[in-house]
């Protein structure tokens, strides 16, 4: 296991979940979790919120359902570049 490092993360942004049918994913999240649309990006993606935050869930069109990415907030832009060269998968 690699040693830990300071990443400058200040908060969790949102998960991004691929969906073959974005409209159906919207129906699911809005019905099951009372999520509301913040933005539509054509028919290619739906950004949704559960409270006052602009969006807490992103659902873009993808071939298979699954995790696209996790969004984290950082203290400053340099934190992104400092951490960009570290591998993200198992060693």
C-alpha positions in Angstrom: 0.0 0.0 0.0 1.3 3.5 -0.9 1.8 6.0 1.9 -0.8 8.7 2.3 -0.4 12.2 1.0 -2.2 15.5 1.4 -4.4 16.0 -1.6 -6.0 19.4 -0.7 -9.5 17.9 -0.8 -12.0 20.2 1.0 -15.2 18.4 0.2 -17.1 15.8 -1.8 -18.7 17.1 -5.0 -20.8 14.5 -6.6 -20.8 11.0 -8.1 -21.2 10.7 -11.9 -23.2 7.6 -12.9 -23.3 6.5 -16.5 -26.8 5.5 -17.8 -27.8 4.0 -21.1 -31.1 5.9 -20.8 -30.7 9.3 -19.2 -34.5 10.0 -19.2 -35.1 6.7 -17.3 -32.3 7.4 -14.9 -33.9 10.8 -14.2 -37.3 9.2 -13.6 -35.6 6.8 -11.1 -33.7 9.4 -9.1 -36.5 11.9 -9.1 -39.1 9.2 -7.9 -36.9 7.2 -5.5 -34.9 10.0 -4.0 -36.9 13.2 -4.8 -33.9 14.5 -6.8 -34.6 17.6 -8.9 -33.0 18.7 -12.1 -30.4 21.5 -11.9 -29.5 21.3 -15.6 -30.0 19.2 -18.7 -27.2 18.9 -21.2 -29.3 18.2 -24.3 -30.4 14.6 -24.0 -26.8 13.6 -23.2 -26.8 14.3 -19.4 -28.9 15.3 -16.4 -27.4 17.1 -13.4 -29.6 16.7 -10.3 -29.8 18.0 -6.8 -31.4 16.7 -3.6 -31.0 19.9 -1.6 -29.8 23.5 -2.3 -26.4 22.4 -3.9 -26.3 23.1 -7.6 -25.9 19.4 -8.4 -25.1 16.4 -6.3 -25.5 13.8 -9.0 -24.5 13.8 -12.6 -26.0 11.2 -15.0 -24.5 11.2 -18.5 -25.4 8.8 -21.3 -23.1 5.8 -21.2 -23.1 2.4 -22.9 -23.3 0.5 -19.6 -24.6 1.6 -16.1 -21.8 2.3 -13.8 -19.5 4.8 -12.1 -18.0 7.4 -14.4 -16.2 9.5 -11.8 -16.3 11.0 -8.4 -16.0 14.8 -8.0 -14.0 16.2 -5.1 -13.5 19.9 -4.3 -10.0 21.1 -3.6 -8.5 24.1 -1.9 -6.8 25.4 -5.0 -6.2 24.5 -8.6 -2.6 23.6 -7.8 -3.9 20.6 -5.8 -5.3 19.1 -8.9 -2.0 19.3 -10.7 0.0 18.1 -7.7 -2.1 14.9 -7.6 -2.6 14.4 -11.3 0.5 12.2 -11.8 -0.4 9.6 -9.1 -1.9 6.3 -10.3 -5.5 5.7 -9.4 -5.7 1.9 -9.6 -4.0 -1.0 -7.7 -0.3 -1.1 -8.0 
